[in-house]
Amino acid sequence: NPPPGCAFHKRCPYATERCSSEEPLLRPLDNRQVACHYAEQFVA
């Protein structure tokens, strides 16, 4: 079984405690699909 949370939380420089415990849902953002709790902060 994979660990809880985002699959990238151990190697993401922006990961927080939320990332290690809660898996982000896939959702649309600017004509693409993202699965990150904080994706809006990184869209330029």
C-alpha positions in Angstrom: 0.0 0.0 0.0 1.3 3.5 -0.9 1.8 5.9 2.0 -1.0 8.5 2.6 -0.9 11.9 1.0 0.5 13.3 -2.3 2.8 10.9 -4.1 5.4 13.7 -4.5 5.4 15.0 -0.9 8.8 13.6 0.0 10.5 15.2 -3.0 8.5 18.4 -3.5 10.2 21.6 -2.1 6.8 23.1 -1.5 5.2 20.2 0.4 3.5 20.9 3.8 2.1 18.7 6.5 -1.2 18.6 4.5 0.6 17.1 1.5 1.9 14.2 3.6 -1.5 13.3 5.0 -4.1 14.3 2.4 -4.1 13.1 -1.2 -4.9 16.0 -3.6 -7.8 15.5 -6.0 -7.3 15.8 -9.8 -8.9 19.0 -11.0 -8.8 21.4 -13.9 -6.7 24.5 -13.8 -5.8 26.7 -16.8 -6.5 24.1 -19.6 -4.7 21.2 -17.7 -5.4 18.8 -14.9 -3.5 19.2 -11.6 -3.4 17.2 -8.4 -1.8 19.6 -6.0 -3.2 21.4 -3.0 -1.3 24.6 -3.9 -1.3 24.6 -7.7 -2.9 28.0 -8.0 0.1 29.6 -6.2 2.5 28.3 -8.9 0.5 29.2 -12.1 2.1 32.2 -13.8 
